[in-house]
Amino acid sequence: MAIAILAGRDTTEQKQLEWFSTAWRDALLAQNADLDIRVWPNIGNPADIDFLLVWQHPLGILKTFSQAKAIQSLGAGVDHIFIDPDIHPAIPIVRITDPYMANDIVQYVIAYILQHIKLVEHWTEKQHQKIWAKEPPFNLSSKTTGIMGIGYLGSKAAHLLSELGLSVCGWSQSPKNIPGISHFTGESEFNDFLSRSDILVCMLPLTAQTENILNKRTFSQLPRGAYLINIGRGKHLVDEDLIPALDSGQLCGAVLDVFRQEPLPAEHPFWLHPKIHVTPHIASVTNPGTAAPQVYENYLRAISGQELLNQINIKKGY
Ligand code: GLV
């Protein structure tokens, strides 16, 4: 009986993610020092492996683990698993749902919303010019934040922003009831949702329905001068549509943590655009220390044929 950690699509990425694989191995050994944990490519006989821990695994190798009882994503998202065409349809896929990660991502969203609405860059610029510019607007607190994706993470962000006294609305595929939040559901209410969202935050899972959802049509439905924060996936955004929307003033700025190609290539125009903040997919990095207990619990459940925690719906893709 053994667990395999598969992190990194190719040898370069595997090298970059060595710290991540090691942190996971150590965190699981802290749960049970007798576990047999193997890190790709030192897997031994693939038929020994009962449980797969994956983060951007080498594509095409999952089918070699004929005895694997489950695939555990080492992140909140599972799209990085689904792009592998060879996944056995009967094998359950589970994700991490960790309050530590949720706080992390929500803090990121709130940090960038607050720096925007409190005009942090504006006041810093005035300071550098030694200008005591005490004239309105002093802040943009009357702006409404629209959150796309009101799941575990989105609803937490919506709740905390509303606790800060900010106006929040949400949009997702199924109806939700979060006190103090106006909620919009499905395609038919998408434009209404967009028309209220001065700050648009994408926290959606990546699926065939949500791919390319941040496009010029979407931007055109937002109030003029809207602000975009994408912490979903790079493929949610049509890259070529962002810069014209910023240059025309339809959007006044964008915060991007995720990209179609990661690391973001050095020649990509997003790096140096004055209205774009780029962060290297750090809005929420899985913390093995806090997430290991649920992963270990899932391993025990998988090998004893019990129902798994945080199992995703393969049809829906999240
Ligand atoms: C991060 O992007 C994750 O899916 O956990």
Boltz pocket constraint, residues with backbone or C-beta under 6 A from the ligand:
constraints:
  - pocket:
      binder: B
      contacts: [[A, 74], [A, 75], [A, 76], [A, 77], [A, 78], [A, 231], [A, 232], [A, 284], [A, 286]]
      max_distance: 6.0
